[in-house]
Amino acid sequence: DTVRCIIASLTNAEQGGDLYEELKRQDAKPLEDVTLDSDDEGDCLPDYLGDQLWQPPPSIQQTHPSFLERGGSGKTTDILAMLVSIYGSKELFVNEYRLMLADKLLSNTTDYNTDQQVHTLELLKLRFGELSMRACEIMLKDINDSKRTNTNIRSFLPDSVVDAIMISHIFWPALQKEPAALKHHPRLQYMLEKFGREYGRLKNPRKLDWLYPLGTVELELDVHDAGQTVTKTFECSPPLASLILHFSDRPEWTAQDLSNETSIPVHVIQKQMSFWINHRVIKVVTLPADESSAKKSRSAYVLAGCREEKTGMSPGARTGSSDATMHEEDMHDGRGAVSFSAYEEQEMEMFTSYIVGMLTNLGQLPLKTIHTNLKMFVTGSEHVYSKTPQQLSAFLQHLCRQETLECGPDGMYKILKK
């Protein structure tokens, strides 16, 4: 979290700040060329030469630099290099920026404007090196290529309302995925398939693999409010749009019926429908008892204004209660395009072969030895091991649950013999 805050301040051009000014410094050097102990040059010289390098302190009338602006001998300190040395390695900062960049690019799907991100990336390349920022450069290239591709497809499909971002998934971090195989409403699915066929024709043999939970759908809905029909515009996720489009086929649905149509679990539908309940597009009513069911009554979702409210309607449907508001916040707050947990798991999976090979050759080992060996073995490879012992312990327990490893009562890990 601390590194994430540092990167946010370092790349925030709108608010500026000390860290952003540090990134823009004209005299800044690449991090690999910075030596934080360079203020101790006199220490490696003979005494009589070291004394000659002594400089008198500035007069009291002069403005004194702050602690972060001076080194031990009054020289300007490279704040970014100092922060990188404190938190371990520059790869940690590069990976965090990659996650933030992916989330920012995928949330801006309206104008595909990447000028500010390109400017920031060029500044970061001067400090972290071009090779370290290669993946971020490709991510920005994907956005610009997607803009051109959408323009080309629209020239052949002038009535298309679909814009897509085509990503090179190898260079992007792990993104959010729907746990179930979401089935869109036929109207929405037809638009996506039509766009995908045209893309396949232009980019043969490539084809699109849609990430259904990502993206934004703009809808204009006729909403009944205070006895009048008002046209309102909504921006929502594709699953939410698919759910509300089913109400154009018939005005009344149960959660189980929607689950059968969309392959979304019932508990997820109940959570997502709270978005439409809170915006007074949908209300909940109590249906008469079903003779074939053991339940005395059951609830259903209906379009607001389609039928009179019945006794037993949930309070959240009538007033947009705090319960519905809570569900809406759950869906939108903290759920970006990037799945941080999936990214961390994917990153740890890279080290599985190292761990298995280590335990195969050396036998059973404690956590501390595995952690030390990973830091030693992985150094210099394309992957950099920068995990804490706590993170490694959690991953080793994960491998034990997968029956790849086993942990004895003495805390020793070894390969599970099947």
WOVENVEN-V515986 format. One record per backbone hydrogen bond with DSSP energy under -1.0 kcal/mol. CO is the residue of the C=O (numbers start at 0). NH is the residue of the N-H. Records with the same first field share a line. If there is no record, write none. Layout:
CO = NH, NH
//
This chain:
0 = 4
1 = 5
2 = 6
3 = 7
4 = 8
5 = 9
6 = 10
10 = 12
11 = 15
16 = 20
17 = 21
18 = 22
19 = 23
29 = 32
30 = 33
34 = 37
36 = 39
39 = 42
40 = 43
41 = 44
45 = 49
46 = 50
50 = 53
58 = 61
70 = 73
74 = 70
76 = 78
77 = 81
78 = 82
79 = 83
80 = 84
81 = 85
82 = 86
89 = 93
90 = 94
91 = 95
92 = 96
93 = 97
94 = 98
95 = 99
96 = 100
97 = 101
98 = 102
99 = 103
100 = 104
101 = 105
113 = 117
114 = 118
115 = 119
116 = 120
117 = 121
118 = 122
119 = 123
120 = 124
121 = 125
123 = 127
124 = 128
126 = 30
128 = 132
130 = 133
132 = 136
133 = 137
134 = 138
135 = 139
136 = 140
137 = 141
138 = 142
139 = 143
140 = 144
141 = 145
142 = 146
143 = 147
144 = 148
145 = 149
146 = 150
147 = 151
148 = 152
149 = 153
150 = 154
152 = 156
156 = 159
166 = 168
167 = 170
173 = 338
179 = 181
184 = 188
185 = 189
186 = 190
187 = 191
188 = 192
189 = 193
190 = 194
191 = 195
192 = 196
193 = 197
194 = 198
195 = 199
196 = 200
197 = 201
198 = 202
202 = 205
210 = 213
216 = 235
218 = 233
220 = 231
222 = 229
224 = 227
227 = 224
229 = 222
231 = 220
233 = 218
235 = 216
236 = 240
237 = 241
238 = 242
239 = 243
240 = 244
243 = 246
244 = 247
245 = 248, 249
250 = 302
252 = 300
253 = 257
254 = 258
255 = 259
256 = 260
257 = 261
258 = 262
261 = 182
264 = 268
265 = 269
266 = 270
267 = 271
268 = 272
271 = 274
272 = 276
273 = 277
274 = 278
275 = 280, 281
276 = 279
280 = 303
282 = 301
284 = 299
289 = 292
297 = 286
299 = 284
300 = 252
301 = 282
302 = 305
309 = 312
313 = 317
314 = 318
315 = 319
320 = 324
321 = 325
322 = 326
323 = 327
324 = 328
325 = 329
326 = 330
327 = 331
328 = 332
336 = 175
338 = 342
339 = 343
340 = 344
341 = 345
342 = 346
343 = 347
344 = 348
347 = 350
348 = 351
350 = 354
351 = 355
352 = 356
353 = 357
354 = 358
355 = 359
356 = 360
357 = 361
358 = 362
364 = 412
365 = 369
366 = 370
367 = 371
368 = 372
369 = 373
370 = 374
371 = 375
372 = 376
373 = 377
377 = 380
387 = 391
388 = 392
389 = 393
390 = 394
391 = 395
392 = 396
393 = 397
394 = 398
395 = 399
396 = 400
397 = 401
398 = 403, 404
399 = 402
403 = 415
405 = 413
407 = 410
411 = 407
412 = 364
413 = 405
//
